[in-house]
Amino acid sequence: MESSRTREMTSFIVMDVLERAQELEREGARIIHLEVGEPDFDAPACVIEAACKALKDGFTHYTHSLGLYELRVAICEHYQKHYQVSVDPDQIIVTSGSSPAIFLVFSALLEKGDEVIISDPHYACYPNFIRFVDGRLITIPVYEEDGFQYRPEVIREKITPRTRAVFINSPSNPTGNLLSADRMQQIAELTKCEQCPYIVSDEIYHGLVYEGKAHSILEFSDHAFVLNGFSKQFAMTGLRLGYVIGPKAFIRPMQKLQQNFFISANAMVQQAGIAALRDAGDDVSRMQTIYNERRLFMIRRLKELGFGITVEPTGAFYVFANARHVSGDSYKLAFDILEKAHVGVSPGIDFGENGEGYLRFSYANSLENIEEGMDRLEKYLEDRV
Ligand SMILES: Cc1ncc(COP(=O)(O)O)c(C=O)c1O
């Protein structure tokens, strides 16, 4: 019998949709993939070159468990340049993607029964990380009328002596919305004492912002952990590189976890990460311009098709659209759209109970494919009535 830890783990429904889509593809169907949260771009040329060079230069060994010093310095420069905050290389642990970074942070922070406040909807995998280390999730519903932003006064009401962290994610997956500087400031104010909860800020979609500005939590508080990575902004999902920036007192505890469980991140990919941070600015701008064009097109088409988008998303590469007029069961609806229209979309329920009735559409796909996907969706909706 499997352990209760794995039994209690929910599946990542987006991956279930993708796997069913792949089955249909094997049977000959042409699927338009709007379900996956992965850039369709390949990694920038400077990243590939740096990775190949690193291999030839012998970067085939373990690195320091905290990560290559030069990469950590480059991360500090990045935070200084974009947010005018000063980070010390000793506050950083480089990981194989931001997913292991989430694991390190919650493993180091939580005792059994400690509470973590998260918004609902939220990134589908967050609850499993928290439950895996015996933490308790305290969800706060956020609403489309508010652009799915937290209301700081509701966070205040939910904080108890057991609250260890407030989780934020801006730009957000699945909603694509940003948390305003004002609200970040107000949340930071709630967490400013020694015994107060920490803010854990997932900044993985920074650099993919089309209107407004993404702020780092470090602009407002030191009582915080930053999770970040190279998967989205630099289109490096398969290279697996991320990091955590945290208060110095937690670095040694997290380092021990890293040493035991992961040893270090991949050496040659760390070299590629240095190139991404220092030389990939033009590539990031190019991808951003293309994503923005797709974003505007997708929002317009989804609205024409009758989907509810109250506050238009301005970051990441997702549109979280209200589909309640079509069905209240987003799981069934997503699979029905896949089977009948051959368009992959993510059911809102994957992102929390409050996501029920929504569908998440990813525009990390070509404009041509998005156009085709929207046309197929239009036909599907016509055929339903
Ligand atoms: C909000 C968010 N955080 C973290 C991750 C994990 O990314 P990775 O492990 O590739 O860095 C994802 C991936 O989709 C995400 O959407």
The ligand as an SDF file (V2000), in Angstrom:
LIG
                    3D

 16 16  0  0  0  0  0  0  0  0999 V2000
    3.2020   30.1100  -10.1780 C   0  0  0  0  0  0  0  0  0  0  0  0
    4.2020   29.0600  -10.4900 C   0  0  0  0  0  0  0  0  0  0  0  0
    5.1880   28.8100   -9.6070 N   0  0  0  0  0  0  0  0  0  0  0  0
    6.0930   27.8500   -9.8260 C   0  0  0  0  0  0  0  0  0  0  0  0
    6.0660   27.0800  -10.9710 C   0  0  0  0  0  0  0  0  0  0  0  0
    7.1020   25.9930  -11.1560 C   0  0  0  0  0  0  0  0  0  0  0  0
    8.0160   26.3420  -12.1490 O   0  0  0  0  0  0  0  0  0  0  0  0
    9.4860   25.7270  -12.2870 P   0  0  0  0  0  0  0  0  0  0  0  0
    9.6330   24.6200  -11.3310 O   0  0  0  0  0  0  0  0  0  0  0  0
    9.5830   25.3170  -13.7190 O   0  0  0  0  0  0  0  0  0  0  0  0
   10.4290   26.8600  -11.9710 O   0  0  0  0  0  0  0  0  0  0  0  0
    5.0650   27.2900  -11.9230 C   0  0  0  0  0  0  0  0  0  0  0  0
    4.9750   26.4480  -13.1400 C   0  0  0  0  0  0  0  0  0  0  0  0
    4.0310   26.4770  -13.8970 O   0  0  0  0  0  0  0  0  0  0  0  0
    4.1090   28.3260  -11.6810 C   0  0  0  0  0  0  0  0  0  0  0  0
    3.1410   28.6010  -12.5640 O   0  0  0  0  0  0  0  0  0  0  0  0
  1  2  1  0
  2  3  1  0
  2 15  2  0
  3  4  2  0
  4  5  1  0
  5  6  1  0
  5 12  2  0
  6  7  1  0
  7  8  1  0
  8  9  2  0
  8 10  1  0
  8 11  1  0
 12 13  1  0
 12 15  1  0
 13 14  2  0
 15 16  1  0
M  END
$$$$
